[in-house]
């Protein structure tokens, strides 16, 4: 199984971070990565993300702005 994030602007258009992470081996790995790097992604202009497993959307879009707290 391959887990991956898809990155978007607020209007739903695709966006790519400077350092795209590629695929993750587990959902936990993917979620840990986003949990650590969301501030950098937000600073790069990425507003929301969706998580996919083998091309199937698991959830999202999830706003990175809500994580600002």
Contact map, one row per residue, 1 for C-alpha under 8 A:
111000000000000000000000110000000000000000000000000011000000000000000
111100000000000000000011110000000000000000000000000011000000000000000
111110000000000000000011111001000000000000000000001111000000000000000
011111000000000000000111000001000000000000000000001110000000000000000
001111100000000000000010000001000000000000000000111100000000000000000
000111110000010000000000000000000000000000000000111100000000000000000
000011111000011110000000000000000000000000000111110000000000000000000
000001111111111100000000000000000000000000000111100000000000000000000
000000111111111000000000000000000000000000001111000000000000000000000
000000011111100000000000000000000000000000000111000000000000000000000
000000011111100000000000000000000000000000000000000000000000000000000
000000011111110000000000000000000000000000000000000000000000000000000
000000011111111000000000000000000000000000000000000000000000000000000
000001111001111100000000000000000000000000000000000000000000000000000
000000111000111110000000000000000000000000000100000000000000000000000
000000110000011111010000000000000000000000000100000000000000000000000
000000100000001111110000000000000000000010010100000000000000000000000
000000000000000111110000000000000000000000010000000000000000000000000
000000000000000011111000000000000000000000000000000000000000000000000
000000000000000111111100000000000000000000000000000000000000000000000
000000000000000000111110000000000000000000000000000000000000000000000
000100000000000000011111000000000000000000000000000000000000000000000
011110000000000000001111100000000000000000000000000000000000000000000
011100000000000000000111111011000000000000000000000000000000000000000
111000000000000000000011111011000000000000000000000000000000000000000
111000000000000000000001111111000000000000000000000000000000000000000
001000000000000000000001111111100000000000000000000000000000000000000
000000000000000000000000011111110000000000000000000000000000000000000
000000000000000000000001111111111000000000000000000000000000000000000
001110000000000000000001111111111100000000000000000000000000000000000
000000000000000000000000001111111110000000000000000000000000000000000
000000000000000000000000000111111111000000000000000000000000000000000
000000000000000000000000000011111111100000000000000000000000000000000
000000000000000000000000000001111111110000000000000000000000000000000
000000000000000000000000000000111111110000000000000000000000000000000
000000000000000000000000000000011111111000000000000000000000000000000
000000000000000000000000000000001111111110000000000000000000000000000
000000000000000000000000000000000111111111000000000000000000000100100
000000000000000000000000000000000001111111100000000000000000000100010
000000000000000000000000000000000000111111110000000000000000000000000
000000000000000010000000000000000000111111111110000000000000000000000
000000000000000000000000000000000000011111111110000000000000000110000
000000000000000000000000000000000000001111111100000000000000000000000
000000000000000011000000000000000000000111111100000000000000000000000
000000001000000000000000000000000000000011111110000000000000000000000
000000111100001110000000000000000000000011111111100000000000000100000
000000111100000000000000000000000000000011001111100000000000001110000
000000111100000000000000000000000000000000000111110000000001111110000
000011110000000000000000000000000000000000000111111000000001111100000
000011100000000000000000000000000000000000000001111100001111110000000
001111000000000000000000000000000000000000000000111110001111000000000
001111000000000000000000000000000000000000000000011111111110000000000
111100000000000000000000000000000000000000000000001111111100000000000
111000000000000000000000000000000000000000000000000111110000000000000
000000000000000000000000000000000000000000000000000111111000000000000
000000000000000000000000000000000000000000000000000111111100000000000
000000000000000000000000000000000000000000000000011110111111000000000
000000000000000000000000000000000000000000000000011110011111000000000
000000000000000000000000000000000000000000000000011100001111110000000
000000000000000000000000000000000000000000000001111000001111110000000
000000000000000000000000000000000000000000000001110000000011111000000
000000000000000000000000000000000000000000000001110000000011111100000
000000000000000000000000000000000000000000000011100000000000111111100
000000000000000000000000000000000000011001000111100000000000011111110
000000000000000000000000000000000000000001000011000000000000001111110
000000000000000000000000000000000000000000000000000000000000001111111
000000000000000000000000000000000000010000000000000000000000001111111
000000000000000000000000000000000000001000000000000000000000000111111
000000000000000000000000000000000000000000000000000000000000000001111
